Structure formats: structure tokens, C-alpha cells
Amino acid sequence: MIYRRFGKTNINIPVFSLGMMRSMHSWQDMPLEFIPVKSQQSLQQLIDSALTAGINHIETARAYGSSERQLGEVLSKYPRNLYILQTKVIPSADSELFRANILDSLSRLQAKRVDLLAIHGINDFRTLWHVCRKGGCLAVARDLQEKGLIGAIGFSGHGFPEVILEAIACQEYGGFDYINLHWYTIFQVNEPALEAAAASDLGVFIISPSDKGGMLYSPPEKLKKLSQPFTPMQFNDLFCLDRPEVHTLSIGAARASDFQ
């Protein structure tokens, strides 16, 4: 595996990260006792395959249904120094609710600390204000960081480039350390954000390059021809990783065989 410095976080991160959105049993959160043993065994195999390949960055979210609970149960079987753990929590106008949700996510993950916390979905200026205002979500995250519960703090952006650029420029409470960003061959509108992130030494995690990047696991014949001598997935991954501003790409695996 190849590793890159994840911007100012100074974490050595693999160029492929394990995104967990497709691997959970249910989009609804539920107690572990209601999750089939088979689902947990499949998740165990997925984590084993990732770590064997050197993919030691595991990324989930509170909004991914049963994912945090399932992952917490599986990861409890591994030494903590074997993996980099990231979760994402949706911001709130009520910053104390945001704090409570982070603490609950840590409980679900059976983790004393996450290495990376992303504020999940700064998609408009109103949300950005709730995050960066005095006493807002970013202030809460920094407080929990000081308490040793959180490592680096970033955000994901799924909205207009102007919003993402303003979030990158945020200086309140030290601003952000990294970004989860949509940017790939067929979607380069966030090019200014990519450049701004690099100028601020933010770690850059590319979201969903194979799915949102064109459903590259099931590409049309025309795209196959255009990508030769590579597969469309290989072409897009190389396109992204050719940029030094990009540090890691998400692999949204659902089962161990997806790594093939």
C-alpha cells in the first residue's frame, strides 16, 4: 500500500480508504442483537481484507444506520493501533445536541477516541454559520479534542463550491484540518476547492469516486473504450491520485470480494 501525509493532520493515510456506507446491515440504527450473525461475519471478513491490503483507514458516519454499532463490535477484536478510525456527525443548530451525538457515536463505536471526526454535510451557508459561529459545532468539536476524545477535525461538503470554499476559509476555532470532497474525472467543478484545500494544507479525502464518479463498477461500453488500456475505475483512480493535493480515495466496499 502507498501512504500519503494527510495534510496538517500529519497522519500517514493509505491512498485507498475503506468507506463503510455500503457495508451496514440497515439504514436504520438498531441494537446489535437484532443484527444477523451473517452480517457481522461479512463485516469481519471485509475488515480483515482491508487491513491485509494495508487499507487501515476506516470511515463511517452516524447517519449510516447500523454501521457504527456493527463496526464497533468488530473493531473491538483488533488492537487499536492497527487502524485509523473516522466517523462523521451531522451538524445542528443546537451545539449541545451535536456534542451529545458525538458522544453517542463514540459509545456506538465502543471507542474512547476517534482519530478523525468530520462535520457531516456543510451544504449551505446557514449550516456553515451554525458550525463556525461562536459556541457552534466547531467549538464543541475543539473542546472534545482538548479532552482527548477526537483527533483531527474536518468536514464533508456536498453543496455548491462557494459554500465549500467558505468552509475551507473558516478561521474560527482553528478552522478545519481536512475535507471530504467530491472531485473526479466527470466532476471537476470543485477544482477551486481542491486548490484551496492544498493551500491551507488540508487533508483531502475523495468521496465516492467509483459510484458518484460514474458507477464505474458497471461502466458502459463507450467508457470502457475511452479508458483503455485501463478499466474506467483504474483510469479515474489514477486521474485523482495523479494530483498531489489528493491524499486518499474512498472504496465503498460491501463485501470482501469487492476488493478484487
N, C-alpha and C positions, 0 to 999 in steps of 0.2 A: 504494500500500500504506500502511496505517496501522501505526505502530510505537508500542510502549509500553516504558516503563522496566521492565526485568526485575528488579524488586526490588533488593536490595542488591548484585547483580552490576553494576548500573549499565549493563548492555548495553541498547541500543535494539533491541528484538526485534520482528519483524513479528507481527501478530496471527494470522497463519497460518504454521505451520512445516511443513517437509517431513519427515514421519516415513517411514523407509525400510524398515519391516518387510515390506511387500508388494512391494518392488521388486527383491529379490535373486533370483539365479538358483536358489539351492538353500538348503535349511535346513541342509545340511552344509557346513562350511568345505572349501574345495578350492583348489588352486593356480590362478592366473589362466589358465594355458594350457589348462585344462580347461573354462573358461567360454566358451560360444559367442560369437562376434563380434556376433551379432544381439542378445544380451542386453546387451552393453556399449553397443551403439548405442542401444538403447531407454533405457538408463540415462542416456546422454549427452543424449538428447532431453528426458528428464524433468528433469534438472538445468537445461538451457537454459531450459525453460518456466518453471520455478520462479524462476530468477534474473530472467528477463524480467518476471515478475509482481511482482517485489520481495520474493519469498519467499527470503530469504537465510540463514535458519536451517535447517540440515540436521542431522537427528537420526537416529542409527543405534545399534547395540549389538553388542557382541562375540558375543552369543547369536543374532544374526540370520544364522547360517550364513555364506554367502559375501559378505554385504553390505559389511563393512569393506574387504575386498580389492578388490571391484569399485569401490566408491566412491573408494578411494584412487587407483586408476588413472585414473578420470575426473576427479577434482578436481585432479590434478596438472597438468591443462591450463589451469587458471584461476588468475589472481592470487589470492594468499592473502587479501588484504583484501576480496575480493568476497563472502565468506560467513562465517557463524558456524558452527563445527563442534562438534557434541556426540556423544559416544558414551557407552555405559553398560556397566559391567563388574560381573558378579555378585560379591558379597562372599564371603569364605572364612574359615573358622576359622584358616587359615594366612595371616597377613597378608603374608608374603613371596611366597606364591603369588599373592595379589591384586596385589602390586607387579609381579610378572613378567607377569601377564596384561594389566595396563595398558600396560606397555612393549611387549608383543607387539601390542596393539591399535594403538598408535601406529605400529608398523612396518607393520602391515597397511594402515593408512590413509595410509602414506607421508607422515606428518605429524610435524613437530618438536614440535607443541603442539596440544592441543585447547582450545577456548575454554570448553567446559563438559564436566565429567565427572559422570555420575550413578552412584551406587552402586545397582546394578540389582536391586530386589526386596527391600526391607526389609519382609518379610511376617509376621514373628513376633518375639517378644521375644528368642529365642535369637540370631537373626541380628542384631538390633539391638545386642545385647551384644557380639558379635564385631566389629561395626563401631565402636562407641563406646568400648570398653574401652581401657585403657592399652596402647599399641602396636598397636591394632587397625587395621582397614581405613581408618578416617578419619584416623588418624595417618599412615599411609602416603600417603594422598592429599594431605594437607597438606605432607608432605615433598617430594613430587613437584611440588606447586605452588610451593614455595620454590625448587625447581630450575628453574622456568620451563617445565615440561612440561604443566602443567594451569592453566587459568584458574579459574573458579568451580566449586564442588563442591556437588552436590545429591544427591537420592536419588529413586527411584521406589518407591511403595508400592501393593501390590495386596491387602493383608490387611485385618484389622479396623481400624476407625477408631481404637481405643485404641492400637494399635501405631504408626499414623501420627502420632498426637498426641504420643506419647513421642519419636518421632524428631524431630519439629519442635522439641520442647523440649530436645533434646540440646545441651549446652553444651561438652562435651569437644572440645578442639582447634578451638574456634571454632564448633562446630555446623555447620549446613548453610546454603547460600546460596540454594538453590531446591529446588522439589519438582515431580516429575511425578505428577499426581493424576487419579484417575477422579472426575469430577463433571460432571453434565449433567442435562437435563430429567427423565429417567426414573430417575436415580440421584443422589439428593441426600443420602445418608447421610453423606457426607464433608463436609457443611456446616461442622461444628466445625473440621475440619482446614483448610478454606478460610479461615475467620476467623482461626485461629491462625497460619497462614502469613502473612496480611496483617499481623497484629500484630507479627510478627517480621521484617517487610519481606523475606520470601522471594519470589523469583520463582515464579510459578505457571504451569506448562505442563500443559494439559489433555490427557490421553491418550485417543486413540481415540474422539472424540466422535461420529463418524458410524457406526462399526462397533459398539463396545460400547454406544454411545448409542442403539442400536435398529436397526442395519442400515439406516440412513437412505438409503443409495444404492438400496435396494429396498423402500420402505415399503409397508405395507398401505393399502388404500383408506380405511379409517377414519381412519388417522393423517394421510393427505393432507387429508381434510376438516377434521379438527380443527386443522390447522396453517394453514389459509387465512387471509390471502391469500398466505402464504409456502409454500414447499416445506418438508417436515419437516426437511431438512438446514439450510435457511436459518433456520427457527424456532429450532432447537437452538443453532446458532452464535450467533444474536443473543441468545438466552437466556443463554448463557455469557459473551459479551463485554459484556453489559449490566452485569456485575459488575466494578467496578474492581479487585477482588482478582485477577481472571484476566488474564493478560498475553498468552497465545498458545494456539492450538488446533492440534493435530496434524492434518495432512492426510495420510492414508496412501495416497498415490498409487502406482500400479503402472506407469503409462504416462502419457505427456504428455497424452493425450486425457482423462484423468481430471480434469484441471483445469477442463474445461468444465462 
